[in-house]
Amino acid sequence: MNETAITDSIKNYYGKVLNSSQDLKTSACCTADAFPKHLRALLKDVHPEVVERFYGCGSPLPPALEGRTVLDLGCGTGRDCYLLSRLVGENGRVIGVDMTDEQLDIARTYRDWHAERYGYARSNVEFRQGYIEDLASLGIADNSIDVVVSNCVVNLSPDKRRVLSEIFRVLKPGGELYFSDVYADRRIPEQLKLEPVLLGECLAGAFYWEDFRRALQDLGCPDVRIVSESPIDIDDDEVHAKIGMIGFRSVTIRVFKLPLEDRCEDFGQVATYRGTIAGHPHFFDLDDHHHFESGRPLRVCGNTADMLGGSRYGRHFELLGDKNVHFGLFDCAPPNSSTNLTSGAACC
Ligand SMILES: C[S@@+](CC[C@H](N)C(=O)[O-])C[C@H]1O[C@@H](n2cnc3c(N)ncnc32)[C@H](O)[C@@H]1O
Protein backbone atom coordinates (compact mmCIF):
# COMPACT_ATOMS: atom_id res chain seq x y z
CA MET A 1 0.00 0.00 0.00
CA ASN A 2 1.45 3.35 -1.11
CA GLU A 3 0.83 5.82 1.73
CA THR A 4 1.90 8.90 -0.22
CA ALA A 5 -0.47 8.02 -3.08
CA ILE A 6 -3.37 7.82 -0.62
CA THR A 7 -2.48 11.12 1.02
CA ASP A 8 -2.08 12.90 -2.35
CA SER A 9 -5.36 11.51 -3.58
CA ILE A 10 -7.20 12.72 -0.45
CA LYS A 11 -5.57 16.17 -0.62
CA ASN A 12 -6.66 16.48 -4.25
CA TYR A 13 -10.22 15.36 -3.47
CA TYR A 14 -10.74 17.80 -0.58
CA GLY A 15 -8.59 20.58 -2.00
CA LYS A 16 -9.55 20.57 -5.68
CA VAL A 17 -12.44 18.22 -6.53
CA LEU A 18 -15.02 19.16 -3.89
CA ASN A 19 -16.37 22.68 -3.53
CA SER A 20 -19.27 21.97 -1.22
CA SER A 21 -21.06 19.05 0.41
CA GLN A 22 -23.39 19.02 -2.64
CA ASP A 23 -20.50 17.59 -4.69
CA LEU A 24 -20.33 14.37 -2.66
CA LYS A 25 -21.50 11.20 -4.40
CA THR A 26 -22.66 9.29 -1.30
CA SER A 27 -23.99 10.11 2.14
CA ALA A 28 -20.84 8.67 3.78
CA CYS A 29 -19.50 12.12 4.56
CA CYS A 30 -22.58 14.12 5.56
CA THR A 31 -24.98 11.45 6.85
CA ALA A 32 -28.46 12.39 7.90
CA ASP A 33 -27.38 11.84 11.52
CA ALA A 34 -29.60 14.23 13.45
CA PHE A 35 -27.80 17.29 14.75
CA PRO A 36 -28.39 17.46 18.54
CA LYS A 37 -31.26 19.78 19.41
CA HIS A 38 -29.34 21.77 22.04
CA LEU A 39 -26.62 22.61 19.48
CA ARG A 40 -28.85 23.67 16.58
CA ALA A 41 -28.98 27.29 17.69
CA LEU A 42 -25.15 27.45 17.71
CA LEU A 43 -24.96 26.40 14.07
CA LYS A 44 -26.66 29.65 13.04
CA ASP A 45 -23.59 31.53 14.27
CA VAL A 46 -21.13 29.59 12.12
CA HIS A 47 -20.19 31.32 8.86
CA PRO A 48 -22.20 29.99 5.86
CA GLU A 49 -19.08 29.28 3.78
CA VAL A 50 -17.74 27.06 6.57
CA VAL A 51 -21.08 25.24 6.93
CA GLU A 52 -21.37 24.75 3.17
CA ARG A 53 -18.04 22.89 3.12
CA PHE A 54 -18.81 20.59 6.00
CA TYR A 55 -17.93 17.00 5.09
CA GLY A 56 -18.41 15.25 8.42
CA CYS A 57 -20.47 12.12 9.07
CA GLY A 58 -21.79 12.81 12.56
CA SER A 59 -21.86 15.28 15.42
CA PRO A 60 -18.82 14.52 17.58
CA LEU A 61 -19.47 17.31 20.06
CA PRO A 62 -19.60 15.87 23.58
CA PRO A 63 -20.94 17.85 26.55
CA ALA A 64 -19.17 19.33 29.61
CA LEU A 65 -16.49 21.16 27.62
CA GLU A 66 -16.36 24.53 29.41
CA GLY A 67 -12.74 25.64 29.86
CA ARG A 68 -11.31 22.51 28.20
CA THR A 69 -8.69 22.03 25.48
CA VAL A 70 -10.13 20.18 22.48
CA LEU A 71 -8.23 18.85 19.46
CA ASP A 72 -10.10 18.30 16.16
CA LEU A 73 -8.31 15.88 13.83
CA GLY A 74 -8.92 16.62 10.14
CA CYS A 75 -10.85 19.79 10.90
CA GLY A 76 -11.45 20.74 7.24
CA THR A 77 -12.88 24.24 6.97
CA GLY A 78 -13.56 24.25 10.70
CA ARG A 79 -17.29 23.80 11.28
CA ASP A 80 -16.79 21.66 14.37
CA CYS A 81 -13.89 23.85 15.60
CA TYR A 82 -16.12 26.91 15.57
CA LEU A 83 -18.95 25.08 17.34
CA LEU A 84 -16.42 23.83 19.89
CA SER A 85 -15.07 27.37 20.27
CA ARG A 86 -18.49 28.29 21.67
CA LEU A 87 -18.79 25.13 23.78
CA VAL A 88 -15.40 25.47 25.51
CA GLY A 89 -16.06 29.17 26.17
CA GLU A 90 -13.59 32.04 26.01
CA ASN A 91 -11.21 30.39 28.50
CA GLY A 92 -11.13 27.10 26.65
CA ARG A 93 -9.04 26.28 23.61
CA VAL A 94 -9.61 24.52 20.29
CA ILE A 95 -6.86 23.22 18.00
CA GLY A 96 -7.79 22.10 14.48
CA VAL A 97 -5.35 19.99 12.46
CA ASP A 98 -5.61 19.36 8.71
CA MET A 99 -3.19 18.63 5.88
CA THR A 100 -5.05 20.33 3.00
CA ASP A 101 -4.18 23.99 2.24
CA GLU A 102 -7.48 24.82 0.57
CA GLN A 103 -9.47 23.59 3.58
CA LEU A 104 -7.35 25.46 6.11
CA ASP A 105 -7.34 28.68 4.06
CA ILE A 106 -11.11 28.89 4.46
CA ALA A 107 -11.00 27.84 8.13
CA ARG A 108 -8.46 30.56 8.96
CA THR A 109 -10.31 33.27 7.04
CA TYR A 110 -13.11 33.25 9.59
CA ARG A 111 -11.22 33.12 12.91
CA ASP A 112 -11.75 36.77 13.80
CA TRP A 113 -15.27 36.73 12.35
CA HIS A 114 -16.30 34.02 14.83
CA ALA A 115 -14.46 35.56 17.79
CA GLU A 116 -16.33 38.80 17.19
CA ARG A 117 -19.64 36.99 16.73
CA TYR A 118 -19.15 35.17 20.07
CA GLY A 119 -18.05 38.35 21.87
CA TYR A 120 -14.53 37.00 22.62
CA ALA A 121 -11.60 39.42 23.01
CA ARG A 122 -9.56 37.09 20.76
CA SER A 123 -10.11 33.80 18.98
CA ASN A 124 -9.67 30.66 21.07
CA VAL A 125 -9.25 28.55 17.89
CA GLU A 126 -5.98 27.84 16.14
CA PHE A 127 -5.39 25.79 13.01
CA ARG A 128 -2.21 23.80 12.44
CA GLN A 129 -1.27 22.31 9.11
CA GLY A 130 0.05 18.77 9.24
CA TYR A 131 -0.70 15.10 9.52
CA ILE A 132 -2.85 13.45 12.15
CA GLU A 133 -0.39 10.53 12.16
CA ASP A 134 2.32 12.84 13.55
CA LEU A 135 0.92 15.28 16.09
CA ALA A 136 4.33 15.54 17.78
CA SER A 137 5.63 17.47 14.73
CA LEU A 138 2.83 19.96 15.31
CA GLY A 139 4.00 20.56 18.87
CA ILE A 140 1.13 18.73 20.55
CA ALA A 141 2.61 17.45 23.79
CA ASP A 142 1.96 14.23 25.72
CA ASN A 143 -1.00 14.37 28.12
CA SER A 144 -2.00 17.89 27.04
CA ILE A 145 -5.50 17.48 25.56
CA ASP A 146 -8.80 17.01 27.42
CA VAL A 147 -10.89 15.84 24.47
CA VAL A 148 -9.98 14.67 20.96
CA VAL A 149 -12.74 14.84 18.37
CA SER A 150 -12.76 13.93 14.70
CA ASN A 151 -15.45 13.88 12.06
CA CYS A 152 -15.12 11.44 9.19
CA VAL A 153 -11.33 11.55 8.92
CA VAL A 154 -9.59 8.53 10.45
CA ASN A 155 -10.90 6.33 7.60
CA LEU A 156 -8.84 8.51 5.22
CA SER A 157 -5.56 7.85 6.99
CA PRO A 158 -3.15 5.34 5.44
CA ASP A 159 -1.87 4.54 8.96
CA LYS A 160 -4.87 4.45 11.28
CA ARG A 161 -3.05 2.61 14.09
CA ARG A 162 -0.51 5.43 14.24
CA VAL A 163 -3.32 8.00 14.44
CA LEU A 164 -4.90 6.11 17.36
CA SER A 165 -1.57 5.82 19.11
CA GLU A 166 -0.97 9.57 18.73
CA ILE A 167 -4.42 10.26 20.17
CA PHE A 168 -3.65 8.26 23.31
CA ARG A 169 -0.28 9.96 23.63
CA VAL A 170 -1.71 13.49 23.60
CA LEU A 171 -4.82 12.81 25.72
CA LYS A 172 -4.58 13.58 29.43
CA PRO A 173 -5.26 10.64 31.76
CA GLY A 174 -9.06 10.43 31.98
CA GLY A 175 -9.33 12.34 28.68
CA GLU A 176 -11.92 11.41 26.09
CA LEU A 177 -11.78 10.48 22.42
CA TYR A 178 -15.18 11.20 20.88
CA PHE A 179 -15.39 10.75 17.16
CA SER A 180 -17.62 9.95 14.21
CA ASP A 181 -16.36 7.86 11.34
CA VAL A 182 -17.36 5.38 8.65
CA TYR A 183 -17.02 1.66 9.43
CA ALA A 184 -17.38 -1.36 7.15
CA ASP A 185 -18.97 -4.72 7.94
CA ARG A 186 -15.96 -6.52 6.41
CA ARG A 187 -12.39 -5.79 5.30
CA ILE A 188 -12.16 -3.72 2.10
CA PRO A 189 -10.65 -5.70 -0.83
CA GLU A 190 -7.09 -4.57 -1.62
CA GLN A 191 -7.91 -3.67 -5.25
CA LEU A 192 -10.45 -1.04 -4.10
CA LYS A 193 -8.27 0.66 -1.48
CA LEU A 194 -6.60 3.05 -3.92
CA GLU A 195 -9.67 4.11 -5.95
CA PRO A 196 -9.64 7.93 -5.62
CA VAL A 197 -13.41 8.44 -5.49
CA LEU A 198 -14.01 5.52 -3.10
CA LEU A 199 -11.21 6.85 -0.92
CA GLY A 200 -12.38 10.46 -1.01
CA GLU A 201 -15.98 9.45 -0.27
CA CYS A 202 -14.73 7.81 2.96
CA LEU A 203 -15.49 4.23 1.86
CA ALA A 204 -12.28 2.56 0.61
CA GLY A 205 -10.35 3.35 3.79
CA ALA A 206 -13.09 2.47 6.26
CA PHE A 207 -12.02 0.32 9.19
CA TYR A 208 -13.74 -3.06 9.50
CA TRP A 209 -15.33 -2.60 12.94
CA GLU A 210 -13.62 -5.61 14.52
CA ASP A 211 -10.20 -4.42 13.32
CA PHE A 212 -10.89 -1.01 14.83
CA ARG A 213 -11.83 -2.65 18.14
CA ARG A 214 -8.66 -4.77 18.03
CA ALA A 215 -6.49 -1.72 17.26
CA LEU A 216 -7.86 0.04 20.34
CA GLN A 217 -7.38 -3.08 22.44
CA ASP A 218 -3.74 -3.28 21.33
CA LEU A 219 -3.30 0.30 22.59
CA GLY A 220 -4.59 -0.70 26.02
CA CYS A 221 -8.15 0.45 25.43
CA PRO A 222 -10.44 -2.59 25.56
CA ASP A 223 -13.78 -0.83 26.04
CA VAL A 224 -15.13 1.29 23.19
CA ARG A 225 -18.66 2.67 23.61
CA ILE A 226 -21.01 3.35 20.71
CA VAL A 227 -22.96 6.57 21.17
CA SER A 228 -24.96 6.45 17.93
CA GLU A 229 -24.86 4.88 14.49
CA SER A 230 -26.71 5.11 11.21
CA PRO A 231 -26.51 3.27 7.89
CA ILE A 232 -24.87 4.94 4.89
CA ASP A 233 -26.70 4.97 1.54
CA ILE A 234 -24.69 4.59 -1.63
CA ASP A 235 -26.98 6.15 -4.24
CA ASP A 236 -24.38 6.73 -6.94
CA ASP A 237 -24.65 3.82 -9.46
CA GLU A 238 -20.94 3.73 -10.31
CA VAL A 239 -19.87 3.74 -6.67
CA HIS A 240 -22.50 1.12 -5.84
CA ALA A 241 -21.33 -1.15 -8.67
CA LYS A 242 -17.82 -1.13 -7.25
CA ILE A 243 -18.40 -1.41 -3.51
CA GLY A 244 -22.13 -2.03 -2.98
CA MET A 245 -21.49 -5.53 -1.55
CA ILE A 246 -20.13 -3.95 1.64
CA GLY A 247 -22.33 -2.51 4.38
CA PHE A 248 -21.17 0.87 5.74
CA ARG A 249 -22.32 2.71 8.84
CA SER A 250 -21.50 6.05 10.37
CA VAL A 251 -20.70 5.46 14.04
CA THR A 252 -19.99 7.93 16.83
CA ILE A 253 -17.85 6.40 19.54
CA ARG A 254 -16.58 7.36 22.95
CA VAL A 255 -13.34 6.05 24.45
CA PHE A 256 -11.47 7.11 27.58
CA LYS A 257 -7.77 7.10 28.37
CA LEU A 258 -8.20 4.97 31.48
CA PRO A 259 -7.01 1.55 32.61
CA LEU A 260 -10.16 -0.52 31.99
CA GLU A 261 -10.95 -4.24 31.86
CA ASP A 262 -11.80 -6.16 28.69
CA ARG A 263 -15.17 -7.30 30.10
CA CYS A 264 -17.73 -5.60 32.32
CA GLU A 265 -17.24 -6.79 35.89
CA ASP A 266 -19.73 -6.38 38.70
CA PHE A 267 -18.58 -4.74 41.94
CA GLY A 268 -22.07 -3.71 43.08
CA GLN A 269 -21.52 -0.07 42.08
CA VAL A 270 -24.30 2.46 41.51
CA ALA A 271 -24.18 5.80 39.64
CA THR A 272 -26.63 8.68 39.90
CA TYR A 273 -26.55 11.59 37.44
CA ARG A 274 -26.89 14.95 39.20
CA GLY A 275 -28.44 16.71 36.17
CA THR A 276 -25.68 19.31 36.22
CA ILE A 277 -24.17 19.10 32.71
CA ALA A 278 -25.05 22.25 30.73
CA GLY A 279 -27.73 21.48 28.13
CA HIS A 280 -28.53 18.11 29.77
CA PRO A 281 -30.78 18.84 32.76
CA HIS A 282 -32.91 15.68 32.49
CA PHE A 283 -30.58 12.93 31.36
CA PHE A 284 -27.12 12.04 30.13
CA ASP A 285 -26.43 9.24 27.63
CA LEU A 286 -22.98 7.76 28.09
CA ASP A 287 -23.61 5.47 25.12
CA ASP A 288 -26.45 3.76 23.27
CA HIS A 289 -27.49 1.72 26.32
CA HIS A 290 -26.47 3.77 29.37
CA HIS A 291 -29.23 6.33 29.76
CA PHE A 292 -28.82 8.14 33.09
CA GLU A 293 -31.95 9.99 34.20
CA SER A 294 -31.26 12.85 36.60
CA GLY A 295 -31.56 11.66 40.20
CA ARG A 296 -32.26 8.02 39.28
CA PRO A 297 -29.67 5.51 40.55
CA LEU A 298 -28.42 2.96 38.00
CA ARG A 299 -26.34 -0.16 38.64
CA VAL A 300 -23.11 0.06 36.66
CA CYS A 301 -20.17 -2.20 35.88
CA GLY A 302 -16.63 -1.38 37.02
CA ASN A 303 -15.65 0.09 33.66
CA THR A 304 -18.67 2.40 33.49
CA ALA A 305 -18.02 3.54 37.07
CA ASP A 306 -14.40 4.30 36.14
CA MET A 307 -15.42 6.16 32.96
CA LEU A 308 -17.78 8.37 34.93
CA GLY A 309 -15.61 8.81 38.01
CA GLY A 310 -12.21 9.07 36.30
CA SER A 311 -13.14 11.61 33.64
CA ARG A 312 -14.42 15.20 33.54
CA TYR A 313 -17.94 13.76 34.03
CA GLY A 314 -16.99 12.78 37.60
CA ARG A 315 -18.39 15.84 39.35
CA HIS A 316 -21.73 15.36 37.61
CA PHE A 317 -22.28 11.90 39.16
CA GLU A 318 -22.69 10.45 42.61
CA LEU A 319 -20.92 7.09 42.64
CA LEU A 320 -21.61 4.51 45.34
CA GLY A 321 -19.35 1.55 46.01
CA ASP A 322 -15.78 0.64 45.18
CA LYS A 323 -14.01 -2.40 43.80
CA ASN A 324 -13.34 -4.18 47.08
CA VAL A 325 -15.95 -6.89 46.59
CA HIS A 326 -16.40 -8.65 43.24
CA PHE A 327 -19.72 -10.24 42.24
CA GLY A 328 -18.64 -11.80 38.93
CA LEU A 329 -19.39 -10.71 35.39
CA PHE A 330 -21.80 -7.80 35.06
CA ASP A 331 -25.17 -8.85 33.59
CA CYS A 332 -25.18 -6.29 30.80
CA ALA A 333 -28.33 -5.54 28.86
CA PRO A 334 -27.79 -5.95 25.12
CA PRO A 335 -27.38 -2.70 23.18
CA ASN A 336 -30.77 -1.26 22.26
CA SER A 337 -29.74 -0.24 18.75
CA SER A 338 -29.36 -2.83 15.99
CA THR A 339 -25.67 -3.46 15.68
CA ASN A 340 -25.04 -6.09 13.05
CA LEU A 341 -21.80 -4.16 12.41
CA THR A 342 -20.73 -3.97 16.00
CA SER A 343 -21.77 -7.22 17.57
CA GLY A 344 -18.41 -7.62 19.27
CA ALA A 345 -18.31 -4.36 21.19
CA ALA A 346 -15.91 -4.98 24.04
CA CYS A 347 -18.02 -4.11 27.00
CA CYS A 348 -21.76 -4.38 27.71
C1 LIG B 1 -14.26 14.16 5.15
S1 LIG B 1 -13.32 15.63 5.42
C2 LIG B 1 -13.94 16.09 7.01
C3 LIG B 1 -13.59 17.50 7.37
C4 LIG B 1 -14.19 18.02 8.67
N1 LIG B 1 -13.90 17.14 9.79
C5 LIG B 1 -15.67 18.23 8.53
O1 LIG B 1 -16.41 17.59 9.29
O2 LIG B 1 -16.08 19.00 7.68
C6 LIG B 1 -11.71 15.01 5.76
C7 LIG B 1 -10.66 16.04 6.10
O3 LIG B 1 -9.55 15.35 6.69
C8 LIG B 1 -8.34 15.84 6.17
N2 LIG B 1 -7.37 14.73 6.25
C9 LIG B 1 -7.51 13.50 5.71
N3 LIG B 1 -6.46 12.73 6.02
C10 LIG B 1 -5.63 13.49 6.79
C11 LIG B 1 -4.39 13.25 7.42
N4 LIG B 1 -3.79 12.08 7.31
N5 LIG B 1 -3.82 14.25 8.14
C12 LIG B 1 -4.45 15.47 8.24
N6 LIG B 1 -5.63 15.75 7.65
C13 LIG B 1 -6.22 14.78 6.93
C14 LIG B 1 -8.69 16.27 4.75
O4 LIG B 1 -7.78 17.23 4.27
C15 LIG B 1 -10.11 16.79 4.91
O5 LIG B 1 -10.11 18.16 5.19
The ligand as a Tripos MOL2 file, in Angstrom:
@<TRIPOS>MOLECULE
LIG
   27    29     1     0     0
SMALL
NO_CHARGES

@<TRIPOS>ATOM
      1 C1        -14.2590   14.1560    5.1490 C.3       1 LIG1
      2 S1        -13.3190   15.6290    5.4220 S.3       1 LIG1
      3 C2        -13.9400   16.0880    7.0140 C.3       1 LIG1
      4 C3        -13.5870   17.5020    7.3700 C.3       1 LIG1
      5 C4        -14.1900   18.0200    8.6720 C.3       1 LIG1
      6 N1        -13.9050   17.1430    9.7880 N.3       1 LIG1
      7 C5        -15.6710   18.2320    8.5320 C.2       1 LIG1
      8 O1        -16.4100   17.5880    9.2910 O.co2     1 LIG1
      9 O2        -16.0810   19.0010    7.6800 O.co2     1 LIG1
     10 C6        -11.7100   15.0090    5.7630 C.3       1 LIG1
     11 C7        -10.6570   16.0420    6.1000 C.3       1 LIG1
     12 O3         -9.5550   15.3500    6.6940 O.3       1 LIG1
     13 C8         -8.3420   15.8380    6.1710 C.3       1 LIG1
     14 N2         -7.3690   14.7350    6.2460 N.ar      1 LIG1
     15 C9         -7.5070   13.5000    5.7090 C.ar      1 LIG1
     16 N3         -6.4560   12.7350    6.0220 N.ar      1 LIG1
     17 C10        -5.6300   13.4930    6.7910 C.ar      1 LIG1
     18 C11        -4.3850   13.2500    7.4220 C.ar      1 LIG1
     19 N4         -3.7920   12.0780    7.3120 N.pl3     1 LIG1
     20 N5         -3.8200   14.2540    8.1430 N.ar      1 LIG1
     21 C12        -4.4510   15.4660    8.2430 C.ar      1 LIG1
     22 N6         -5.6270   15.7480    7.6500 N.ar      1 LIG1
     23 C13        -6.2200   14.7810    6.9350 C.ar      1 LIG1
     24 C14        -8.6900   16.2680    4.7500 C.3       1 LIG1
     25 O4         -7.7850   17.2280    4.2740 O.3       1 LIG1
     26 C15       -10.1100   16.7920    4.9070 C.3       1 LIG1
     27 O5        -10.1080   18.1580    5.1950 O.3       1 LIG1
@<TRIPOS>BOND
     1     1     2 1
     2     2     3 1
     3     2    10 1
     4     3     4 1
     5     4     5 1
     6     5     6 1
     7     5     7 1
     8     7     8 2
     9     7     9 1
    10    10    11 1
    11    11    12 1
    12    11    26 1
    13    12    13 1
    14    13    14 1
    15    13    24 1
    16    14    15 ar
    17    14    23 ar
    18    15    16 ar
    19    16    17 ar
    20    17    18 ar
    21    17    23 ar
    22    18    19 1
    23    18    20 ar
    24    20    21 ar
    25    21    22 ar
    26    22    23 ar
    27    24    25 1
    28    24    26 1
    29    26    27 1
@<TRIPOS>SUBSTRUCTURE
     1 LIG1         1 GROUP 0 **** ****
